[in-house]
Amino acid sequence: MPKLDELNPRKRSRLILILIILALILLAAPAFVWMRSSNAYLAQQRKPKMSPVIMVPGSSATENRFNQLVNLLNKDTDKKHSLMKIQVGNNDKLSTTGYIHRGDREPIIVIGFKNNHDGYDNIKKQARMLNIAFESLTKQYHFNNFKAFGHSNGGLVWTYWLEKYYSQYSDSITVKRLMTLGTPFNFAEKSIQSPTQMFLDLEKNKKKIPSSLSVISVAGTESYDSDGLVPEESVQAGKYIYQKQVKHYTTMTVTGDDAQHSDLPQNKEIVRIIEQYLLDNKSAPVPVKKGEQ
Amino acid sequence: MKRRGYQFLQWLTHSSFISIVHDTLLALFPFALVGSIAQMILKTMFSEDGFFANIFYFSEWMPDWIFKACQAALFAINQVTLSLFGLLVVYEAAKYTARLYHRDAQTAGMTGIIALLLVAFRYDKFSMVKGISNFNWKLLGSQSVLLAFVIGYGVGQLYRWLAKERNYSDNHTFISIYDRSLLAIWPVIIAVVSAVVISFLLNFSVLNAWLRSGYSTLINVGENDNQLWLVVLTKLLMAVVDWLGLGTANSANVMMSGLSFEENLNYALQHNSCWNVPHPLLGGSLYNSFANFGGHGALLALLVAILIVGRRRDYHRIARWSLIPTLFNSSFGVMVGIPVLMNPILFLPAVFIPTLNMLIAALAITIHILPATPYPVLVGTPGPLISFIATNGNWWVLMFTIALFILDVWLYLPFVRLLEKWPQYQVKGGRF
């Protein structure tokens, strides 16, 4: 080979040039495939897209827990929300009923757990299962923001998820609002003086909760200090977790008919609160494009 | 006029400094090459937005620990070769300068290293208390080559004045080891003292910080949505800085973000078209797509020109070695090997060809015969393919870019011929 080089270096160089050009053409093919798929993904992600409401029921309840609530919501508004229900099985398998209508910007997705028992250990498990369902949602539907709703322990599952799992998505998906309903942040304890382990953990990791979040915590009361199951003090303990960490933390107390813990999701007043505070009821603001002012 | 220019070039290349730069860089080519190859592999294969890592979907099938291990190994090679390149430069530069005047070259080289380290020494309280040596590492790297040359040359001159002439280059002559050692005492003392005095007087860390911030301001202005003349001017200045050996060793990390870039990308994605984006003449996109053929100075075009019309075997071999890293925009190898750094003959093309490319492309975009290039591009995408990828696969743009590249090669041809004929660069080894 060196002989060829000594005679005329250009011969060998031309050969190498031709090889490089061939290699470049060969490389262009996978680069083309990458380019198309990556740009398609980017385009998909930026489309005017949906902002789902994801609901998590409390203990002993299934993914059907909010059927009535969704009916009530759809009765009032002309924008009908489609309802999709996902159950996470004990083997982490997802089974889905219902579907999201095409073009529905604000579908309601309920994520229930086959294992729906009470207790801190179970809430951790449910948060992990919620994450499995959430991850699969992000892969199927390209949304960049959503609203979270949790009834009773569902609010604990959301809080735990926000602290432990949300950081995986935080750069591409925003959680706009979280509404908790009769959520016992300190379980059945009547006073913050006797904090549960769960409350301590949630409070310890509060810094991981996104500071752009708005939180609405709603309590129901039958008597003066309880909704018949959860002490009002335990609901109000949420302030130690969310206050001074999120953008807005609002608490409301609902009394009167249907203010018992299990009736809360059907309570007319609460349906109104959901419509007013959790859903995107106004049409999204259209950004003014540069040069078109 | 032409004659004047020729004479000026003659004078420049005759000057001891420029010829020492030339020889030093040539001698260091293997290190620069290894560094740029490591850099190329690191950028294209083992970084998140690298070209190969993405088009072959490394993240899908490559175990994480292999990825991490390769990343670490290549980073180490890259750091030691390129980020400490100034040490090699100062040694060789002092050595060649001393040899030019028949002084002891080896000792001069080592003195050069000491002088550069003293200049780069960081005088902070922390190191004093802990007894640790700390350096302004940037001053030792490939982005401060000019400084290393000046110091090396200066140390060589010290030997010329203070040491005695001996015939060191002839191996058969016996040189007393005492002679060599004793003759170096005064040059070492003066070099050490003046290095310390200079570094105190000139506070290099501050000077360097100014230079760095100036450079990043240039990058910022040049890559954002500014007046075209401003973009072109800053790119021109950057090309000069790079030619002087004060730029970054790679142009692979051209900025692909910023508000204007996002606005362009959003527009293109929404309309599925590259035409009529809000900022058609965005500096970064323009430069990256149409002038970044192998880093600053369209050096890929230079290499191709050498491979096509070159007659000299050494140039061919250097060009062939540095072709692959340059193709993926790690061009330090060719900058050192040909060399391009501080080469008076290559100043004009290296500075003006990329500018010309940008102007032509900007004109074509302005009169709407060429779309803008708003889509993201992977790090280390081969230069001629960048515009194609950045338009989501516009064939017309690809053809335009290839035509532009051929023009660049053609523009480099006379300079390659001049380079080969240039008498000062003809014979190696025999000169000293």
Interface residues (C-beta under 8 A of the other chain):
Chain A: D5 E6 P9 R10 R12 S13 R14 I16 L17 I20 L24 L27 A28 P30 A31 F32 V33 W34 M35 R36 S38 N39 L42 A43 R46 K289 K290 G291
Chain B: F51 N54 I55 F56 E263 L265 N266 L269 Q270 N272 P278 V304 I306 L307 I308 V309 G310 R311 R312 R313 H316 R317 A319 R320 L323 I324 L327 Y375 P376 L378 T381 P382 P384 L385 F388 I389 N392 G393
